Amino acid sequence: MTARPLAALVFVICFGLPAQGLGQGDLKPGPTVTIASIVDGDTVVLKTPVMGATQIRLVGIQAPKLPLGRKNFPAWPLAEAAKSLLTTLIDGQALTLSFGGAKKDRHGRLLAHLHRPDGTWIQGEMLKRGMARVYSFPDNRTKVADMLALEREARNARRGIWGLRYYAVRGPDPAGDLSRLAGSFQLIEGRVADAVKIKGQVYLNFGQDWRKDFTITLKAKVARLFAKAGVDPLGFKGRMVRVRGWLKKYNGPMIEASHPEQIEVIAP
């Protein structure tokens, strides 16, 4: 990674963008809708179907989850509080939708950003108040830098979920704690000990024993996506990074990255 792309990456990903005017920017405007009910902190039901959908998943964020009928699924801490905040933010108002990528998920829900008539960006408010964290996808990356900045502000202030150990940013603990968290969504922060490419696939290792230590993996097509964004994943070697994603257990704890915004450079 050359000095210039790295500097740009550190500015955009680590320091974010100015707080004013967050929300729409590069987003494409959509219809105005009315919400019938709130499912949880990041999903709402439409009063009438729009674009063939009856629900909206607030794209780019993940609020604490409720069981919603799932057997043996405990509510995450502050799940009811997140739902209550979203209810208050919407408060029966007509909302304008905007889109920054794929418009529907595999469940047929709209993947949209929500904006109140006064310009309030709902995703931004949920993040700012510490009732959600950034949850991006390769086909919906618009405004992630803005959202990371708002999440970081709330996390530094220990607002909402960030005051609880359950949502804490974790280190690449070699003692095995991460493996016990397999199947959960985590933010993990540490220094990349080594970065290697094998048959096009990239492995970012956080310890000397790749069979036991935490690793970030990038499939070959994902490594090419990083390169297209001006990021050489092998350049992460020796750097402090923060990665977010679903933790798996495969030769030790592992997160499989699918797009550049999942990995934040936090120190050289």
Steps between C-alpha positions, in 0.01 A plus 500: 500500500652831400513793739236707320220237488573403860475859616166536322379174648600600853325840466175363361472183704662603828394860530180490295335799337358825643183454702299763315293386207523132584240275348416539136797623292566227245179318587229475236164643611201270528132523591342641814338240725298462818598245763234274652707335773852447633638145500825575685776760500579462130188363330161663437171401337349720231141619519458417133738299277767701319702368205351158568619490862316512831801557727814713508832388643693812602806439286847552644423444868439215739295569811483258796287204399170377644396131488207571263368147543836327459534207738783515754599847377552734797447871452823693469558764770316829430295347217176642638666838556616507137149419379358771724747759367417414139130531581561845649712614206237399248199612709239460226681730256514446126853390416696543179705203386837508329719223364873445481521157341286189475138597565376171644639216708436128454191528720342756267542788745602843372857597590464872550620804690218685676466879527244704694339813350737714711799329336588275792677187378358211703804273464724785610291563811500133599879491471553836669296393801683171533202281415650335191834417342615514141411188300593538134496272197699495174189598302404785739807707589378857454534716812696240697776753579237739641344223704835383638572855616167519686549154652849597617367816666241299693749228589754750636223656711384152612143576398237228485636162401860623529472512878446124510761224485273303267575741215859588588777514241709191570866419455630200301529300822717191449362341817192372319235749606424596140436139399228481764330793329476325162166572335474853636561839339812661645735796469859387544804726523868410487827512310538286189803278560519370144320530167534231237335414171450136407338414167348847485348482849637737765552410866558771762641319802500655848737246657779262414284186501246528218333178618397659830529878477245745363504550122322719246453328165429655161397280211671569168208701360487704821874570482437633150222723636748641753750562220233677295440729799871580509571285804770231496394257776860380534577856611308438823800305634632665816206741527237536769159429351141454612287244318129429537303198394358163595758297689560147379719219627729355234861435599433733788265800513451670163306778330455480124505853359291573191574871438758764598280692745503205738862571588595834656866602525529657845879544532812452285 
